[in-house]
Amino acid sequence: MRGVVAVGRSEYLSRVEGVSYYAAREPEDATTVVGSFPVRDHDEARCRRAWPNLGGAGGPNRSRVLSPSHTLRLAFSAILLALSTLHPPPVQGQQGDVDPGRVEGALEASVGATSLTGKAVPLWGLSAGVWIGRRFYLGGQGRSLPDALDLQRAGGEERLHFGYGGLQVRVRAWSRPGADVDLGVLVGAGRARLRDALVGFEKGADNAFLLEPSLRARRGFLGGRLHLGAALGFRQAWGVEDLPGLVPGDLGGPTAALSLSVERR
């Protein structure tokens, strides 16, 4: 190779050190592309036709032969310029690839225990809702005793039936691939009824306003479509007046549950 000839400063590869060039090679050497056609044997006349505004000898764009070291620097600069224009593909799991408006449906079943009138009783529940942007959850939940709670009173044996439900909101506080922790609150109402255990007639019934904050941790399976979780909460009640011998505190108490949820992604 005889060298690289500079043929102006704005016609070709102007972004690489502001110098344009084409290669002069022997006929048996590899072909170098200049403009839109191949150049062989230092075809200067053909290059002049491609760039008619090139200056002649002694002009402002006078040609000169570059040294091999300068040629290597130009080639290295061209490589750096090409790499600088590349954008790496987004990595799955980065914050930028999560659509903040994405909505995912969720269905959950839970079994656990709670305290009623100071006694531990089983509790089951169902909930359905949507995750918005994988961070905020909005849905509804219902919980109930699988069977009535037997109460021993001075007037005889009674049975307490109780269930509640309402709007449930959750905020994901921590997450890693396959695991997450969220904070939630259930705002709703409950229904309690007292019946005589012997004859079955109703002694009283009342509705109560309920608030139940909770903390839940989950582990995901099947690509995040299935989750096993454990939750702890505390239920508070207000407005109990028509249940003989019961106060709002009798319908409140701690809760613990294991859950299985399915999410559509």
C-alpha positions, 0 to 999 in steps of 0.5 A, spaced: 500 500 500 503 506 497 499 510 503 493 514 504 491 521 500 487 526 504 482 529 499 479 535 503 476 536 509 468 536 509 467 531 503 468 524 506 468 522 514 468 529 516 466 526 523 473 523 524 478 528 525 475 533 520 479 529 514 477 526 508 481 520 505 481 515 500 486 509 499 491 508 493 492 500 493 496 496 488 491 492 483 492 486 486 490 489 493 484 489 496 479 494 494 477 500 498 470 504 497 470 511 496 464 515 496 459 510 492 464 506 487 470 502 488 477 505 487 483 501 484 490 503 482 489 510 485 484 512 480 485 520 481 481 522 475 475 518 477 475 521 484 476 528 481 469 527 478 466 524 484 468 531 488 469 536 483 470 541 488 477 539 490 483 544 489 489 542 485 496 542 487 497 548 491 490 550 492 487 550 499 485 543 499 492 540 496 493 533 497 498 530 501 500 523 503 499 521 510 504 517 514 502 510 517 502 512 524 497 518 522 493 512 518 492 508 524 490 514 528 485 515 523 482 508 523 482 508 531 478 514 531 473 511 526 472 505 530 471 509 536 466 514 533 462 508 530 462 505 537 460 511 540 453 511 536 451 504 538 446 504 544 446 497 548 439 494 549 435 495 555 437 489 560 430 486 563 429 488 570 432 495 570 427 500 572 427 503 565 423 497 562 417 497 567 411 501 564 408 505 569 402 504 566 402 497 566 396 493 569 396 486 571 390 482 574 391 478 580 387 473 584 388 471 591 386 465 596 388 465 603 387 461 610 389 463 617 387 465 623 384 471 627 382 473 634 375 474 636 372 476 643 379 474 645 379 467 642 383 464 636 379 462 630 380 460 623 379 465 617 379 464 610 378 470 604 378 471 597 381 477 593 381 480 586 384 486 584 390 489 579 397 491 580 398 498 576 406 499 574 407 493 579 408 497 585 401 499 587 395 494 588 388 496 588 382 491 589 377 488 594 377 483 599 372 479 603 374 474 609 369 470 613 369 465 619 368 458 616 363 456 622 360 460 627 364 462 634 361 458 640 360 463 646 358 461 653 354 467 656 350 467 663 344 467 659 346 461 655 350 458 649 350 463 643 353 463 636 357 469 633 357 469 626 362 474 623 365 476 616 367 483 613 370 486 606 372 492 603 377 496 599 384 493 599 390 498 597 397 495 597 404 498 596 410 494 594 415 496 599 421 492 597 422 487 591 427 482 588 427 477 582 422 472 585 420 475 591 417 482 594 414 485 600 408 490 600 404 494 605 397 494 605 390 496 608 383 494 608 378 499 609 371 496 609 365 494 613 363 487 617 357 484 619 356 480 626 350 476 628 348 473 635 344 467 635 341 462 640 345 456 640 339 452 642 333 454 638 337 458 633 333 465 634 337 471 632 339 475 639 342 481 635 346 483 629 350 489 627 354 492 622 361 495 624 366 500 620 373 496 619 380 498 618 386 492 617 393 494 616 397 489 614 404 487 612 405 481 607 411 477 604 411 473 598 415 468 593 414 468 586 414 461 582 413 460 574 416 466 572 412 471 577 405 468 575 404 464 582 406 467 589 406 464 595 405 469 601 405 470 608 401 476 612 400 479 618 395 484 620 391 487 625 383 489 625 380 495 628 372 495 629 368 501 630 360 502 631 358 496 634 352 497 638 346 492 637 350 486 639 348 484 647 354 483 651 359 485 645 363 491 644 367 494 638 374 491 641 371 484 641 371 484 633 378 487 632 384 483 633 391 480 630 390 476 623 395 472 620 394 468 613 398 464 608 396 466 601 396 463 594 395 468 588 395 468 581 397 474 577 396 475 569 402 478 566 
